């Protein structure tokens, strides 16, 4: 991924995440929307992705499962 100013790199676990590279935000894996770390509530430890909300999380799950 490109080095974007302020972009954090996280390692996602259940039910927490670890900060690998500090930053202010991550990008939604589905929409590409910026998600401030304080607002990050949806992610997948299995797929190592962040999501803006439940709709994007569901879309990603279905896509990864081929549904």
Biopython code that builds the backbone (N, CA, C, O; Angstrom):
import numpy as np
from Bio.PDB.StructureBuilder import StructureBuilder

atoms = [
    (1, "UNK", "N", (0.854, -1.181, 0.000)),
    (1, "UNK", "CA", (0.000, 0.000, 0.000)),
    (1, "UNK", "C", (0.896, 1.239, 0.000)),
    (1, "UNK", "O", (1.968, 1.235, 0.604)),
    (2, "UNK", "N", (0.472, 2.248, -0.647)),
    (2, "UNK", "CA", (1.232, 3.495, -0.730)),
    (2, "UNK", "C", (1.421, 4.101, 0.655)),
    (2, "UNK", "O", (0.607, 3.899, 1.556)),
    (3, "UNK", "N", (2.501, 4.839, 0.802)),
    (3, "UNK", "CA", (2.767, 5.516, 2.066)),
    (3, "UNK", "C", (1.958, 6.814, 2.098)),
    (3, "UNK", "O", (2.380, 7.827, 1.542)),
    (4, "UNK", "N", (0.813, 6.778, 2.742)),
    (4, "UNK", "CA", (-0.085, 7.928, 2.828)),
    (4, "UNK", "C", (0.139, 8.605, 4.177)),
    (4, "UNK", "O", (0.113, 7.943, 5.215)),
    (5, "UNK", "N", (0.354, 9.900, 4.167)),
    (5, "UNK", "CA", (0.595, 10.647, 5.404)),
    (5, "UNK", "C", (-0.549, 10.426, 6.386)),
    (5, "UNK", "O", (-1.707, 10.691, 6.064)),
    (6, "UNK", "N", (-0.228, 9.941, 7.583)),
    (6, "UNK", "CA", (-1.229, 9.739, 8.628)),
    (6, "UNK", "C", (-1.865, 8.361, 8.623)),
    (6, "UNK", "O", (-2.640, 8.036, 9.521)),
    (7, "UNK", "N", (-1.543, 7.535, 7.608)),
    (7, "UNK", "CA", (-2.131, 6.205, 7.506)),
    (7, "UNK", "C", (-1.454, 5.263, 8.502)),
    (7, "UNK", "O", (-0.239, 5.071, 8.458)),
    (8, "UNK", "N", (-2.240, 4.685, 9.387)),
    (8, "UNK", "CA", (-1.729, 3.727, 10.370)),
    (8, "UNK", "C", (-1.688, 2.337, 9.749)),
    (8, "UNK", "O", (-2.455, 2.029, 8.836)),
    (9, "UNK", "N", (-0.798, 1.515, 10.246)),
    (9, "UNK", "CA", (-0.764, 0.101, 9.875)),
    (9, "UNK", "C", (-1.100, -0.679, 11.134)),
    (9, "UNK", "O", (-0.448, -0.532, 12.167)),
    (10, "UNK", "N", (-2.130, -1.511, 11.031)),
    (10, "UNK", "CA", (-2.605, -2.260, 12.191)),
    (10, "UNK", "C", (-2.511, -3.754, 11.942)),
    (10, "UNK", "O", (-2.527, -4.212, 10.799)),
    (11, "UNK", "N", (-2.414, -4.506, 13.032)),
    (11, "UNK", "CA", (-2.556, -5.953, 12.992)),
    (11, "UNK", "C", (-3.842, -6.242, 13.757)),
    (11, "UNK", "O", (-3.953, -5.933, 14.944)),
    (12, "UNK", "N", (-4.806, -6.832, 13.071)),
    (12, "UNK", "CA", (-6.141, -7.021, 13.636)),
    (12, "UNK", "C", (-6.248, -8.360, 14.348)),
    (12, "UNK", "O", (-5.838, -9.397, 13.826)),
    (13, "UNK", "N", (-6.803, -8.316, 15.545)),
    (13, "UNK", "CA", (-7.062, -9.495, 16.365)),
    (13, "UNK", "C", (-8.516, -9.427, 16.818)),
    (13, "UNK", "O", (-9.227, -8.468, 16.517)),
    (14, "UNK", "N", (-8.944, -10.440, 17.533)),
    (14, "UNK", "CA", (-10.285, -10.424, 18.121)),
    (14, "UNK", "C", (-10.110, -10.422, 19.621)),
    (14, "UNK", "O", (-9.523, -11.370, 20.141)),
    (15, "UNK", "N", (-10.564, -9.453, 20.339)),
    (15, "UNK", "CA", (-11.396, -8.301, 19.980)),
    (15, "UNK", "C", (-10.627, -6.982, 19.951)),
    (15, "UNK", "O", (-11.213, -5.933, 20.218)),
    (16, "UNK", "N", (-9.341, -7.006, 19.637)),
    (16, "UNK", "CA", (-8.547, -5.772, 19.649)),
    (16, "UNK", "C", (-7.656, -5.730, 18.407)),
    (16, "UNK", "O", (-7.638, -6.664, 17.604)),
    (17, "UNK", "N", (-6.930, -4.647, 18.270)),
    (17, "UNK", "CA", (-5.924, -4.545, 17.217)),
    (17, "UNK", "C", (-4.660, -3.955, 17.814)),
    (17, "UNK", "O", (-4.705, -3.231, 18.808)),
    (18, "UNK", "N", (-3.540, -4.273, 17.198)),
    (18, "UNK", "CA", (-2.247, -3.729, 17.595)),
    (18, "UNK", "C", (-1.805, -2.728, 16.536)),
    (18, "UNK", "O", (-2.034, -2.928, 15.343)),
    (19, "UNK", "N", (-1.179, -1.668, 16.976)),
    (19, "UNK", "CA", (-0.668, -0.653, 16.056)),
    (19, "UNK", "C", (0.758, -1.027, 15.669)),
    (19, "UNK", "O", (1.656, -1.044, 16.511)),
    (20, "UNK", "N", (0.957, -1.325, 14.393)),
    (20, "UNK", "CA", (2.271, -1.679, 13.861)),
    (20, "UNK", "C", (3.023, -0.411, 13.482)),
    (20, "UNK", "O", (4.208, -0.271, 13.783)),
    (21, "UNK", "N", (2.326, 0.520, 12.816)),
    (21, "UNK", "CA", (2.886, 1.827, 12.476)),
    (21, "UNK", "C", (1.866, 2.879, 12.880)),
    (21, "UNK", "O", (0.743, 2.872, 12.374)),
    (22, "UNK", "N", (2.234, 3.783, 13.780)),
    (22, "UNK", "CA", (1.283, 4.800, 14.245)),
    (22, "UNK", "C", (0.771, 5.685, 13.114)),
    (22, "UNK", "O", (1.464, 5.938, 12.128)),
    (23, "UNK", "N", (-0.443, 6.136, 13.286)),
    (23, "UNK", "CA", (-1.071, 7.054, 12.345)),
    (23, "UNK", "C", (-2.403, 7.497, 12.899)),
    (23, "UNK", "O", (-2.773, 7.120, 14.011)),
    (24, "UNK", "N", (-3.128, 8.293, 12.138)),
    (24, "UNK", "CA", (-4.414, 8.815, 12.590)),
    (24, "UNK", "C", (-5.598, 8.016, 12.060)),
    (24, "UNK", "O", (-6.684, 8.071, 12.636)),
    (25, "UNK", "N", (-5.403, 7.271, 10.967)),
    (25, "UNK", "CA", (-6.539, 6.602, 10.343)),
    (25, "UNK", "C", (-6.091, 5.359, 9.578)),
    (25, "UNK", "O", (-4.903, 5.142, 9.341)),
    (26, "UNK", "N", (-7.099, 4.536, 9.194)),
    (26, "UNK", "CA", (-6.918, 3.421, 8.271)),
    (26, "UNK", "C", (-7.930, 3.613, 7.150)),
    (26, "UNK", "O", (-8.776, 4.504, 7.220)),
    (27, "UNK", "N", (-7.846, 2.782, 6.120)),
    (27, "UNK", "CA", (-8.777, 2.862, 5.002)),
    (27, "UNK", "C", (-9.695, 1.648, 5.000)),
    (27, "UNK", "O", (-9.260, 0.526, 5.259)),
    (28, "UNK", "N", (-10.959, 1.882, 4.709)),
    (28, "UNK", "CA", (-11.936, 0.809, 4.601)),
    (28, "UNK", "C", (-11.554, -0.075, 3.419)),
    (28, "UNK", "O", (-11.307, 0.421, 2.320)),
    (29, "UNK", "N", (-11.507, -1.381, 3.647)),
    (29, "UNK", "CA", (-11.118, -2.332, 2.604)),
    (29, "UNK", "C", (-12.148, -2.412, 1.486)),
    (29, "UNK", "O", (-11.815, -2.830, 0.377)),
    (30, "UNK", "N", (-13.384, -2.023, 1.751)),
    (30, "UNK", "CA", (-14.444, -2.110, 0.744)),
    (30, "UNK", "C", (-14.624, -0.786, 0.008)),
    (30, "UNK", "O", (-14.616, -0.746, -1.222)),
    (31, "UNK", "N", (-14.785, 0.296, 0.766)),
    (31, "UNK", "CA", (-15.109, 1.589, 0.147)),
    (31, "UNK", "C", (-13.898, 2.487, -0.073)),
    (31, "UNK", "O", (-13.956, 3.421, -0.873)),
    (32, "UNK", "N", (-12.801, 2.212, 0.629)),
    (32, "UNK", "CA", (-11.637, 3.090, 0.552)),
    (32, "UNK", "C", (-11.767, 4.333, 1.415)),
    (32, "UNK", "O", (-10.885, 5.191, 1.407)),
    (33, "UNK", "N", (-12.875, 4.438, 2.167)),
    (33, "UNK", "CA", (-13.119, 5.605, 3.021)),
    (33, "UNK", "C", (-12.122, 5.645, 4.173)),
    (33, "UNK", "O", (-11.688, 4.610, 4.680)),
    (34, "UNK", "N", (-11.776, 6.844, 4.568)),
    (34, "UNK", "CA", (-10.894, 7.062, 5.711)),
    (34, "UNK", "C", (-11.665, 6.789, 7.005)),
    (34, "UNK", "O", (-12.797, 7.244, 7.168)),
    (35, "UNK", "N", (-11.043, 6.042, 7.924)),
    (35, "UNK", "CA", (-11.643, 5.742, 9.225)),
    (35, "UNK", "C", (-10.650, 6.175, 10.290)),
    (35, "UNK", "O", (-9.576, 5.586, 10.413)),
    (36, "UNK", "N", (-11.000, 7.200, 11.061)),
    (36, "UNK", "CA", (-10.142, 7.621, 12.161)),
    (36, "UNK", "C", (-10.042, 6.481, 13.172)),
    (36, "UNK", "O", (-11.027, 5.786, 13.422)),
    (37, "UNK", "N", (-8.862, 6.288, 13.751)),
    (37, "UNK", "CA", (-8.676, 5.164, 14.673)),
    (37, "UNK", "C", (-9.667, 5.204, 15.830)),
    (37, "UNK", "O", (-10.103, 4.156, 16.307)),
    (38, "UNK", "N", (-10.025, 6.402, 16.285)),
    (38, "UNK", "CA", (-11.001, 6.517, 17.382)),
    (38, "UNK", "C", (-12.381, 6.024, 16.964)),
    (38, "UNK", "O", (-13.195, 5.679, 17.821)),
    (39, "UNK", "N", (-12.661, 5.984, 15.657)),
    (39, "UNK", "CA", (-13.969, 5.560, 15.151)),
    (39, "UNK", "C", (-13.964, 4.122, 14.628)),
    (39, "UNK", "O", (-15.005, 3.621, 14.204)),
    (40, "UNK", "N", (-12.816, 3.455, 14.651)),
    (40, "UNK", "CA", (-12.715, 2.106, 14.102)),
    (40, "UNK", "C", (-13.391, 1.099, 15.028)),
    (40, "UNK", "O", (-12.944, 0.875, 16.153)),
    (41, "UNK", "N", (-14.470, 0.497, 14.541)),
    (41, "UNK", "CA", (-15.224, -0.471, 15.335)),
    (41, "UNK", "C", (-15.425, -1.797, 14.606)),
    (41, "UNK", "O", (-15.830, -2.782, 15.224)),
    (42, "UNK", "N", (-15.149, -1.836, 13.303)),
    (42, "UNK", "CA", (-15.378, -3.035, 12.502)),
    (42, "UNK", "C", (-14.100, -3.424, 11.767)),
    (42, "UNK", "O", (-13.518, -2.616, 11.043)),
    (43, "UNK", "N", (-13.667, -4.683, 11.964)),
    (43, "UNK", "CA", (-12.522, -5.203, 11.248)),
    (43, "UNK", "C", (-12.593, -6.717, 11.262)),
    (43, "UNK", "O", (-13.388, -7.316, 11.986)),
    (44, "UNK", "N", (-11.748, -7.318, 10.449)),
    (44, "UNK", "CA", (-11.666, -8.769, 10.374)),
    (44, "UNK", "C", (-10.257, -9.211, 10.727)),
    (44, "UNK", "O", (-9.295, -8.840, 10.053)),
    (45, "UNK", "N", (-10.135, -10.007, 11.787)),
    (45, "UNK", "CA", (-8.840, -10.589, 12.130)),
    (45, "UNK", "C", (-8.454, -11.629, 11.085)),
    (45, "UNK", "O", (-7.274, -11.779, 10.765)),
    (46, "UNK", "N", (-9.439, -12.348, 10.552)),
    (46, "UNK", "CA", (-9.179, -13.377, 9.544)),
    (46, "UNK", "C", (-8.626, -12.784, 8.255)),
    (46, "UNK", "O", (-7.655, -13.298, 7.700)),
    (47, "UNK", "N", (-9.234, -11.710, 7.781)),
    (47, "UNK", "CA", (-8.848, -11.115, 6.507)),
    (47, "UNK", "C", (-7.884, -9.937, 6.661)),
    (47, "UNK", "O", (-7.372, -9.427, 5.665)),
    (48, "UNK", "N", (-7.628, -9.494, 7.912)),
    (48, "UNK", "CA", (-6.741, -8.364, 8.194)),
    (48, "UNK", "C", (-7.178, -7.120, 7.428)),
    (48, "UNK", "O", (-6.392, -6.488, 6.723)),
    (49, "UNK", "N", (-8.482, -6.785, 7.591)),
    (49, "UNK", "CA", (-9.072, -5.634, 6.920)),
    (49, "UNK", "C", (-9.890, -4.808, 7.899)),
    (49, "UNK", "O", (-10.437, -5.330, 8.870)),
    (50, "UNK", "N", (-9.966, -3.510, 7.628)),
    (50, "UNK", "CA", (-10.811, -2.593, 8.390)),
    (50, "UNK", "C", (-12.032, -2.230, 7.552)),
    (50, "UNK", "O", (-11.972, -2.228, 6.322)),
    (51, "UNK", "N", (-13.145, -1.923, 8.229)),
    (51, "UNK", "CA", (-14.387, -1.569, 7.538)),
    (51, "UNK", "C", (-14.998, -0.331, 8.168)),
    (51, "UNK", "O", (-14.902, -0.117, 9.376)),
    (52, "UNK", "N", (-15.627, 0.478, 7.333)),
    (52, "UNK", "CA", (-16.287, 1.702, 7.797)),
    (52, "UNK", "C", (-17.471, 1.384, 8.699)),
    (52, "UNK", "O", (-17.730, 2.112, 9.657)),
    (53, "UNK", "N", (-18.193, 0.306, 8.405)),
    (53, "UNK", "CA", (-19.364, -0.048, 9.202)),
    (53, "UNK", "C", (-19.805, -1.471, 8.927)),
    (53, "UNK", "O", (-19.114, -2.215, 8.231)),
    (54, "UNK", "N", (-20.967, -1.861, 9.476)),
    (54, "UNK", "CA", (-21.442, -3.244, 9.335)),
    (54, "UNK", "C", (-21.787, -3.628, 7.899)),
    (54, "UNK", "O", (-21.644, -4.792, 7.523)),
    (55, "UNK", "N", (-22.233, -2.682, 7.100)),
    (55, "UNK", "CA", (-22.573, -2.987, 5.704)),
    (55, "UNK", "C", (-21.318, -3.413, 4.952)),
    (55, "UNK", "O", (-21.331, -4.421, 4.246)),
    (56, "UNK", "N", (-20.245, -2.659, 5.096)),
    (56, "UNK", "CA", (-18.985, -2.981, 4.426)),
    (56, "UNK", "C", (-18.397, -4.289, 4.955)),
    (56, "UNK", "O", (-17.852, -5.081, 4.186)),
    (57, "UNK", "N", (-18.504, -4.515, 6.259)),
    (57, "UNK", "CA", (-18.006, -5.767, 6.834)),
    (57, "UNK", "C", (-18.743, -6.961, 6.243)),
    (57, "UNK", "O", (-18.124, -7.974, 5.919)),
    (58, "UNK", "N", (-20.046, -6.848, 6.104)),
    (58, "UNK", "CA", (-20.843, -7.932, 5.524)),
    (58, "UNK", "C", (-20.498, -8.131, 4.056)),
    (58, "UNK", "O", (-20.361, -9.267, 3.603)),
    (59, "UNK", "N", (-20.358, -7.048, 3.311)),
    (59, "UNK", "CA", (-19.991, -7.157, 1.897)),
    (59, "UNK", "C", (-18.662, -7.891, 1.737)),
    (59, "UNK", "O", (-18.526, -8.747, 0.863)),
    (60, "UNK", "N", (-17.686, -7.559, 2.573)),
    (60, "UNK", "CA", (-16.384, -8.206, 2.489)),
    (60, "UNK", "C", (-16.485, -9.686, 2.840)),
    (60, "UNK", "O", (-15.903, -10.528, 2.156)),
    (61, "UNK", "N", (-17.211, -10.000, 3.891)),
    (61, "UNK", "CA", (-17.381, -11.395, 4.292)),
    (61, "UNK", "C", (-17.979, -12.205, 3.147)),
    (61, "UNK", "O", (-17.490, -13.290, 2.831)),
    (62, "UNK", "N", (-19.025, -11.687, 2.529)),
    (62, "UNK", "CA", (-19.679, -12.386, 1.429)),
    (62, "UNK", "C", (-18.747, -12.542, 0.233)),
    (62, "UNK", "O", (-18.725, -13.591, -0.411)),
    (63, "UNK", "N", (-17.983, -11.499, -0.060)),
    (63, "UNK", "CA", (-17.035, -11.549, -1.180)),
    (63, "UNK", "C", (-15.960, -12.598, -0.923)),
    (63, "UNK", "O", (-15.634, -13.385, -1.812)),
    (64, "UNK", "N", (-15.406, -12.613, 0.292)),
    (64, "UNK", "CA", (-14.354, -13.579, 0.618)),
    (64, "UNK", "C", (-14.880, -15.012, 0.597)),
    (64, "UNK", "O", (-14.132, -15.945, 0.305)),
    (65, "UNK", "N", (-16.140, -15.185, 0.901)),
    (65, "UNK", "CA", (-16.745, -16.524, 0.923)),
    (65, "UNK", "C", (-17.319, -16.922, -0.434)),
    (65, "UNK", "O", (-17.823, -18.033, -0.598)),
    (66, "UNK", "N", (-17.242, -16.016, -1.400)),
    (66, "UNK", "CA", (-17.734, -16.326, -2.733)),
    (66, "UNK", "C", (-19.249, -16.396, -2.813)),
    (66, "UNK", "O", (-19.803, -17.115, -3.645)),
    (67, "UNK", "N", (-19.921, -15.642, -1.938)),
    (67, "UNK", "CA", (-21.390, -15.646, -1.913)),
    (67, "UNK", "C", (-21.968, -14.415, -2.586)),
    (67, "UNK", "O", (-23.187, -14.262, -2.651)),
]
sb = StructureBuilder()
sb.init_structure("model")
sb.init_model(0)
sb.init_chain("A")
sb.init_seg("    ")
for serial, (resi, resn, name, xyz) in enumerate(atoms, 1):
    if name == "N":
        sb.init_residue(resn, " ", resi, " ")
    sb.init_atom(name, np.array(xyz, "f"), 0.0, 1.0, " ", f" {name:<3s}", serial, name[0])
structure = sb.get_structure()
